[in-house]
Protein backbone atom coordinates (compact mmCIF):
# COMPACT_ATOMS: atom_id res chain seq x y z
CA UNK A 1 0.00 0.00 0.00
CA UNK A 2 2.76 2.46 0.96
CA UNK A 3 4.78 1.46 -2.10
CA UNK A 4 1.75 2.22 -4.29
CA UNK A 5 1.34 5.68 -2.71
CA UNK A 6 5.04 6.47 -3.15
CA UNK A 7 4.97 5.43 -6.82
CA UNK A 8 1.79 7.41 -7.45
CA UNK A 9 3.18 10.49 -5.71
CA UNK A 10 6.47 10.27 -7.60
CA UNK A 11 4.64 9.89 -10.90
CA UNK A 12 2.45 12.93 -10.22
CA UNK A 13 5.48 14.99 -9.18
CA UNK A 14 7.41 13.95 -12.29
CA UNK A 15 4.52 14.78 -14.64
CA UNK A 16 3.92 18.14 -12.99
CA UNK A 17 7.55 19.23 -13.10
CA UNK A 18 8.15 17.94 -16.62
CA UNK A 19 5.18 19.96 -17.92
CA UNK A 20 6.37 23.27 -16.44
CA UNK A 21 9.04 24.08 -19.06
CA UNK A 22 6.56 23.44 -21.88
CA UNK A 23 4.09 25.85 -20.34
CA UNK A 24 6.68 28.60 -19.96
CA UNK A 25 7.89 28.55 -23.56
CA UNK A 26 6.43 30.96 -26.09
CA UNK A 27 6.02 30.39 -29.81
CA UNK A 28 9.10 29.58 -31.86
CA UNK A 29 10.59 32.08 -34.29
CA UNK A 30 9.01 30.07 -37.11
CA UNK A 31 5.48 30.54 -35.74
CA UNK A 32 3.02 32.63 -37.68
CA UNK A 33 2.06 36.06 -36.45
CA UNK A 34 -1.24 34.59 -35.25
CA UNK A 35 0.74 32.42 -32.83
CA UNK A 36 2.92 35.30 -31.67
CA UNK A 37 -0.12 37.54 -31.13
CA UNK A 38 -2.08 34.84 -29.29
CA UNK A 39 0.86 34.15 -26.98
CA UNK A 40 1.41 37.84 -26.30
CA UNK A 41 -2.19 38.57 -25.29
CA UNK A 42 -2.98 35.39 -23.36
CA UNK A 43 -4.25 34.92 -20.75
CA UNK A 44 -6.81 37.74 -20.64
CA UNK A 45 -5.57 40.60 -18.49
CA UNK A 46 -1.90 40.06 -19.28
CA UNK A 47 -1.66 42.58 -22.14
CA UNK A 48 -2.49 46.24 -22.51
CA UNK A 49 -2.83 45.75 -26.27
CA UNK A 50 -5.88 43.46 -25.88
CA UNK A 51 -6.84 43.30 -22.18
CA UNK A 52 -9.60 40.80 -22.98
CA UNK A 53 -7.10 38.43 -24.61
CA UNK A 54 -8.15 36.47 -27.68
CA UNK A 55 -11.85 37.36 -27.26
CA UNK A 56 -10.80 41.04 -27.48
CA UNK A 57 -8.78 40.37 -30.62
CA UNK A 58 -11.74 38.54 -32.18
CA UNK A 59 -14.05 41.45 -31.34
CA UNK A 60 -11.58 43.84 -32.99
CA UNK A 61 -11.26 41.69 -36.12
CA UNK A 62 -15.06 41.54 -36.35
CA UNK A 63 -15.12 45.35 -36.76
CA UNK A 64 -12.91 45.22 -39.87
CA UNK A 65 -15.02 45.35 -43.07
CA UNK A 66 -13.34 42.23 -44.49
CA UNK A 67 -14.35 38.61 -43.85
CA UNK A 68 -12.68 37.50 -40.59
CA UNK A 69 -11.21 34.44 -42.33
CA UNK A 70 -9.33 36.69 -44.74
CA UNK A 71 -7.89 38.71 -41.86
CA UNK A 72 -6.73 35.63 -39.93
CA UNK A 73 -5.38 34.04 -43.12
CA UNK A 74 -3.33 37.12 -43.93
CA UNK A 75 -1.91 37.38 -40.40
CA UNK A 76 -1.16 33.65 -40.40
CA UNK A 77 0.79 34.05 -43.64
CA UNK A 78 3.26 36.36 -41.89
CA UNK A 79 6.24 34.75 -40.16
CA UNK A 80 8.16 37.74 -38.81
CA UNK A 81 9.91 35.95 -35.93
CA UNK A 82 8.55 37.84 -32.92
CA UNK A 83 5.45 39.59 -31.61
CA UNK A 84 7.08 43.01 -31.98
CA UNK A 85 8.11 42.32 -35.60
CA UNK A 86 4.60 41.10 -36.37
CA UNK A 87 3.10 44.30 -34.93
CA UNK A 88 5.48 46.36 -37.09
CA UNK A 89 4.57 44.40 -40.21
CA UNK A 90 0.84 44.81 -39.54
CA UNK A 91 1.17 48.57 -38.98
CA UNK A 92 2.46 49.09 -42.52
N, C-alpha and C positions, 0 to 999 in steps of 0.2 A: 504494500500500500504506500509506504513512504517512498520507495523507489519510483513508483508511478508518479507521485506528486513532484518529486525532484525532476524527473524527465519532462513532465508537462511544463513545469515552471521554467526549466532551462530552454525548452523549445519556444515558449512564448517570449522569453527574454531575447533569444537569438533572432526571432522573426521581427520583433519590435525594433531592435537596434540595427538590423540589416536593412530595414525599410527607411530609416531616417535619412541616409545620404541621398536616396532617390527622391525623397520629398523636398530636399533642400536645393536641388539642382534646377536651374532654369532651362529654357530651350537652348538647343545647340545653335551655333552660328549658321548652320545650314537650314534652320527652321524658317518657315515663311513668316511674313510680317504679321499674319493672323496669330501665329503662335507666340511671337514676341509681345504683341499687344495684349493678348489674353493673359500671359504670365505677368505682365507689368501691372495689370489692373485687378488682378485676383489676389485674395478674396475681396469682396465688396468692402469698402472703407479703407483700403490700403493705398489708394491712389487719389491724388487731387484731380487728375485728368478726367477720370470717370469714377466718382465716389461710389456709384452703385454697381461697379464692376461690370461684368459682361452684360447684365440686363440694361445698364445705362448705355453701353456701346450699341446694343441692339436698338434701343429707343432712338439714339442719335441717327443710326443708319436708316431707320424707318422714316426719318424726316427728309432724306435726300430723294429728289424726284427721279430716281433711277431704281429699277428693280433691285431689291436687297441682294439677290443672288449675284448680280453683276458687280456690286460693290465688294462683296466678300471674295468673289473670284479674282477681281483685280488685286485686292490686297494680298490674297494668298499667292498670287503670281510673283510678288516681290520677295526677294531673299537678300535683304540688305545687311544681315549679320548681327544687328542689335536693335533694341527697341528705339533708341535715340536715332539711329540711322533710318529706321522705318518711318519715324515721325517726320524726319527731314524730307524723305522721298515723297511722302504724302502731302507735304505742305507746298510742293512745287506745282 
